[in-house]
């Protein structure tokens, strides 16, 4: 069953050089989904272009946390949890400034992943695209 209840703690796993990084995001609204598509896909000189700044903007808007123990900064663990001894209030700024690819990965997970099932009668068929 697909639960449609919005959440603040959807876990997104991104693998960087063989290391799993867990980031949390909230569920985007329908308006955000529409606005994201309008902002990221631009037509320039009869070609489609992706606006990476829009991916970063929306990724930051959805990002709600870092899985404890997955990231560090300046030789110390980095946390988004105010109760953690490793908490830094500027954790989002650090991600934006030093690993924007992770933030954009949050946007990709929220807005651009899908699973297509072509044959309703074949439950064992592999979907052509999938997201974990």
C-alpha positions in Angstrom: 0.0 0.0 0.0 1.3 3.5 -0.9 0.7 5.7 2.1 -0.1 9.3 0.8 0.3 10.9 4.2 2.9 13.7 4.0 6.1 13.1 6.0 9.1 15.1 7.1 11.4 12.1 7.4 11.6 10.3 4.0 15.0 8.8 3.9 17.0 9.3 0.7 20.1 7.1 0.3 22.9 8.5 -1.9 26.0 6.5 -2.5 29.2 8.5 -2.8 32.4 6.6 -3.6 30.9 3.4 -2.1 29.7 5.1 1.1 26.0 5.5 1.8 24.8 8.9 2.9 21.4 9.2 4.4 19.5 12.5 4.0 15.9 13.2 5.1 13.4 15.1 3.1 9.8 16.1 3.4 7.1 15.2 0.9 6.7 17.9 -1.7 3.3 19.5 -2.3 1.5 19.3 -5.7 2.3 23.0 -6.3 6.0 22.4 -5.6 6.0 19.4 -8.1 4.4 21.6 -10.8 6.7 24.6 -10.0 9.8 22.3 -10.0 9.1 20.9 -13.4 8.4 24.4 -14.8 11.7 25.7 -13.3 14.0 22.9 -14.1 13.2 22.1 -17.7 13.8 25.0 -20.0 13.7 25.2 -23.8 16.7 27.1 -25.3 17.2 27.3 -29.0 15.0 24.3 -29.7 16.8 22.2 -27.1 15.8 21.2 -23.6 18.1 22.3 -20.8 18.1 21.4 -17.2 18.4 24.3 -14.7 20.6 22.9 -11.9 20.1 26.0 -9.7 16.4 25.1 -9.6 17.3 21.6 -8.5 19.5 23.0 -5.7 16.8 25.5 -4.6 14.1 22.8 -4.4 16.4 20.3 -2.8 17.2 22.8 -0.1 13.5 23.5 0.4 12.7 19.8 0.9 15.8 18.8 2.9 15.0 18.2 6.6 18.0 16.4 8.0 21.1 14.3 7.8 21.2 10.7 9.1 23.4 10.8 12.2 27.0 9.8 11.6 26.9 9.9 7.8 28.6 13.2 7.2 31.5 15.2 8.7 32.9 18.7 8.3 36.4 20.0 9.2 37.2 16.7 10.8 34.1 16.5 13.0 30.8 14.7 12.7 28.0 16.9 11.2 24.5 16.7 12.5 21.2 18.4 11.8 19.7 17.3 15.1 19.7 20.1 17.7 20.0 17.4 20.4 23.2 16.0 19.0 26.6 17.1 20.3 27.6 17.3 16.6 24.8 19.7 15.7 25.6 22.7 13.6 22.9 25.3 12.9 24.5 25.9 9.5 24.3 22.3 8.3 22.2 23.2 5.3 24.6 25.9 4.3 27.5 23.5 4.5 25.8 21.0 2.2 24.8 23.8 -0.2 28.3 25.2 -0.3 30.4 22.0 -0.3 28.2 19.1 -1.6 25.4 20.6 -3.7 25.3 17.3 -5.6 23.8 15.7 -2.5 21.2 18.4 -2.2 20.3 18.1 -5.8 20.0 14.3 -5.3 17.2 15.1 -2.8 15.4 17.0 -5.5 15.9 14.2 -8.0 14.6 11.7 -5.6 11.5 13.8 -4.8 10.6 15.0 -8.3 12.2 12.9 -10.9 12.1 9.2 -9.9 9.4 7.0 -11.0 8.5 3.4 -11.5 6.6 2.4 -14.6 4.8 -0.9 -14.9 4.0 -1.6 -18.5 2.2 -4.9 -18.2 -0.4 -4.9 -15.4 -0.7 -8.7 -15.8 2.9 -9.5 -15.1 3.9 -8.8 -11.5 7.4 -10.2 -12.1 8.3 -7.8 -14.9 11.2 -5.5 -14.3 10.3 -1.9 -14.5 12.3 0.1 -17.1 13.1 2.8 -14.5 13.3 2.3 -10.7 14.2 4.2 -7.6 15.0 2.9 -4.1 
